[in-house]
Amino acid sequence: MKKTEKLPTLESSLAEISELIEKMEQSDQTLEQSLTHFERGITLIKHCQKILGEAEQKVQQGQRQGAEGTQVRRRRLGRQAAAV
């Protein structure tokens, strides 16, 4: 795969991986075809792992920000209750 070629979305990648597996399971594939499919599959799997890793980082960042926001709200509420 060329570096300039745009990779598909996660969903499209997963669908293509499934198609590649089906093709590779057919006994009428040449070794060259199987290797080509295998290499494409590896590229797509790495791409999916990258997408999922980035999504996980965003979720973790959102959880940290949410926890920090909760702590700030609790402190404000505590100060307001003490002032009353």
SVG drawing of the C-alpha trace seen along z (x, -y; Angstrom):
<svg xmlns="http://www.w3.org/2000/svg" viewBox="-27 -33 31 58">
<polyline fill="none" stroke="black" stroke-width="0.4" points="0.0,0.0 1.3,-3.4 1.8,-5.9 -0.3,-8.5 -3.3,-6.2 -6.1,-7.1 -7.1,-4.3 -10.9,-3.5 -12.9,-4.1 -12.9,-1.6 -16.1,0.0 -15.0,0.2 -11.7,1.7 -13.3,4.4 -15.6,5.2 -12.6,5.4 -10.7,7.6 -13.7,10.0 -13.7,10.1 -10.0,10.8 -10.4,13.7 -13.1,15.2 -10.9,14.9 -7.9,16.4 -10.0,19.4 -10.8,20.2 -8.5,22.9 -8.4,21.4 -6.1,18.5 -2.5,18.5 0.3,18.0 0.9,14.5 -2.8,13.6 -2.9,15.0 0.2,13.0 -1.2,9.8 -4.5,10.3 -2.5,11.1 -0.4,7.9 -3.5,5.8 -5.1,7.4 -2.2,6.6 -2.2,3.0 -5.9,2.7 -5.5,4.4 -2.8,1.9 -5.0,-0.9 -7.9,0.3 -5.7,0.7 -4.5,-2.9 -8.1,-4.2 -9.2,-2.3 -6.1,-3.5 -6.9,-7.1 -10.5,-6.6 -9.5,-5.0 -7.2,-8.0 -10.1,-10.4 -12.4,-8.5 -9.7,-8.4 -9.1,-12.2 -12.9,-12.8 -13.1,-10.7 -10.2,-12.7 -11.8,-16.0 -15.2,-14.7 -13.6,-13.7 -11.8,-17.0 -15.0,-18.9 -16.8,-16.8 -14.2,-17.7 -14.4,-21.4 -18.2,-21.3 -18.0,-19.5 -15.5,-22.1 -17.9,-24.9 -20.8,-23.2 -18.8,-22.7 -17.9,-26.4 -21.5,-27.5 -22.8,-25.2 -20.2,-26.6 -21.1,-30.1 -24.8,-29.5"/>
</svg>
